[in-house]
């Protein structure tokens, strides 16, 4: 992409309980500011006007379940391969739009989406409850990039474990960040060490996350910011290369 001015802002973004956490960074240097946004569109409109946003959310959805991106990336992540959820069809992702009043409604909606996913994949494949849980985030980003053509030159899909693998010399991490849904201290410590190695300030890495995010959300946003810098400098590559396209022309590729 050529030389980029240091006055430009970039952003690494991850979903969090408060909505979205964005880590704003310059193309180089220590300047870094994490903030919470209720809506993904608010990040594009933020005062920083980030020229590149690397977000840990699938972009581009297949008509029939399955994307080359997931198939290529999963084998690279070692024992953490399950962190890459197979993407079902667009119909399945948009089959149920919450919020759901209670766990019973959530379970019923998950089952209905599973039925559509199985009917639109070959071989038939259902949806994990974890993947179903991020569908609202996928729907939100999809609405932005489909309605705003200019955003397609700014918003790139990445995956946090693929980012950490890149920081780790293209070696898959051997420690998860969570075990049974709870923060796992050795895994978080490893990720903090890697982000320090990548040049992010310790004051940010070690600080409590902004209200509305958990400590691992902050680390994940910083890892995505690392990818945004690689995209800005022209060093990133997509999986697959070249990217596939969905029916709306959106790229289906993970960048790192």
N, C-alpha and C positions, 0 to 999 in steps of 0.2 A: 504493500500500500504506500510505500515511499516514506519519507521523513515526516514525522508528525510533530507539531509544535507542542512544547511542554505546557502551554496554556490550555490545551485540550483536556477535557475530563473523559474518563472511561468509567465503566461500572461493572462490578460483578454482583450478580443478583441470585438470591435463593428465597424460596417460600419459607414462611415462618408463621407462628400462631397469630401474630399481629398483622399479617398480610404478606409483606415482602421486605426483606432486608437488602439494602443496596450498599455496597462498599465502593465509594467514589475514590478513584485514584488518578494520578497523572500517568502519562506513558512511561515515565521513569521517576525515580526519587522516592522519598519517604512520605509525601503528602497523602493522607488517607482519611476519609470521613465516612463512617458507617451511619446509616439512618434507616428508619422504618417508614414504609409507605403502605397505605391501605389498599391502593389499587396499582396494578402494574403500569397502567397508562400514566400515572403520576410520576413515575421515574423518568419517562421520556420527556415530560414537561418540567422537570425539576430545574432550578436555576442553573445547575451545572451543564444542562443540555448535553449529556454524555454522547459522544460521537459513536461509541461502540458499547453495547451492553451484552455481556455474556451471561446467560441465565440457565440455571439447572432445571430446565423444563423441556419436554419434547415439543418440537415445532415441526409442523407438517405431519399429517395423519394419512395413513394408507386407506384405500377403499376396501382392501382385504387385509386382515390382520397380519402384522409382521413387517418390520423394516430392516433393511440391510445394516443400518447404524447399530442397532442393538446386537445383531448377530456378529458384527465385526468387533465390537468393543468388549462384550462379555468375556471372551477368552483371554483378553489382556489383563483382566483384573484379579486373576488368581482366585483365592478363596472368597473374595468380595464380589464375585460375579453376579450374585443375586441382587445386588444393589441396582442393577440395570433391569428395569421391568420391561418385558416384551409389550410393545404397543399394539393394542387391538385396532380395529377399524374405526374410522371417524364416526360411523353410526353408533358404535358401542360407546365411544367416549362421550358422545352427546346424548345418549339414550336417556340419562337421568340427570336432571339439574336440581341440586339441593337449594337451600339446606333442608335436612331431614329432621323431623321433630324429635325422634328418639332412635335408639339402637334398633328397634324392630323395623322401623321404616327404612333405616339405612341398610339393614340386612336384606330386606325385600327388594330395594332398589339395586343392590349389588347383584342379586340373583337375576333380576331382569336384564341388567347390563351383560351379565355372563352369558345369558341365552343368546343375545344378539352377537356377542363376540364369537361364540362357538359357531353360530350360523354364518358368520362372515370371515372365517379363517379356514385354512386348509393346511394341515389337519386341524380339526376343531380345537380351539383353545379357549379356556375360560380366563377370568381376570382375578388376580390376587386381590385381597381386600386392601393391601397396602397400595397397589397401583390404583385401585378405584378411589382411594383417598386423595390422590393428587389430581384427579380429573377436573375439579373446579379450577385449579391453577392452569391446567392445559387449556381449558375452555377460555379462560381470561386472556392468556397470551395470544391464543389463536384469534380471538376477536380483534385484538389490537393490530396484529400484523396483516390480517385480511382487510381491515377497514382503512389502514393507513399504509399506502404503498411505500412511502418514504421510510417507514420504520424498518422495512425489510433489509435496508442497507445498514441498519444500526443494531439490530437484534440478532444474536447468534445463539444457537443451542450449544450447551456443553454438558458435561457430567462431572460432578465434583470428584468422584474417585478416579476418573480419567485425568483430571487436572492434578490431583495429588500424585498420581503415578508419574506424570511428566516431571513434576518438581523433584521426584525421587529418582531421577535418572532413568526414566522409563522402566522402573521396576515396580510391580504391584505391591501395595502395602500388605503387611501380614497381620495388622491389627485393625479390628473394626472400631468405629467410633461409638457404637452402642452394642450392648448385649441384652437381649430380651427386652428391648425398648428403653433401656436405661443407659445413661452416659457411662462410657467405659474409659476410665482415667488413662490407662496406657495408650489407647488409641487416640485420645484427644491430645495427649502429650506429644505423641509422634507427629501429629498434624501441626501442632504449634512449632515444633522444631523445623519442619519442612517449610512452613511459611516464613519463619525467621531466615532460613537459608535463601528463600526467594526474594528477600529484601524488604519484607513488610515490617513496620516498626513494632518493637516489642510492646510498647505502650498500648497499641491497639490490640495486638494478639492476646495479651494477658488481661486486658480490661474486661469488666463485666459487659455483656452485650447490651445494646439499647433495649429499653422496655418493649416487650412484645416479641423478643427473640430469645432463643436459648444459646448457650455458649457454642454448641456445634453449628448453629445457624450462622453465627458470625464467622467462624472458621471456614465454612463452606462458601460464604459470600466472598471472602478474601481469595479462596482458591479460584473462584470464577473470575475475580478481578485479575488474577495471574493470567488466565486465558485471554481476557480482554486485551491485556498488554501484548500478548503474543499475536493476536489478530491484528492489532494496531501496527505492530512492527513488521508484519508480513511473514512471521515465522510459524504461524499456526497452520494446521492442516485439518481437513474434514475427514470424517469416517462416515460414508465412503467418499472416495475422490474419483470423479466429481460426484457431488451430492445427487441423490434421487430427488424427484419432485412429486408433490401430491397433486390432486386434481385441481387445486387452486394455484399451482405454480410455486408453492412454498417449499423451500429446501428441507429435505429429511436427512440431516447429517449432524453428528456431534463434532465440535471443533475443540482442538487442544494445541 
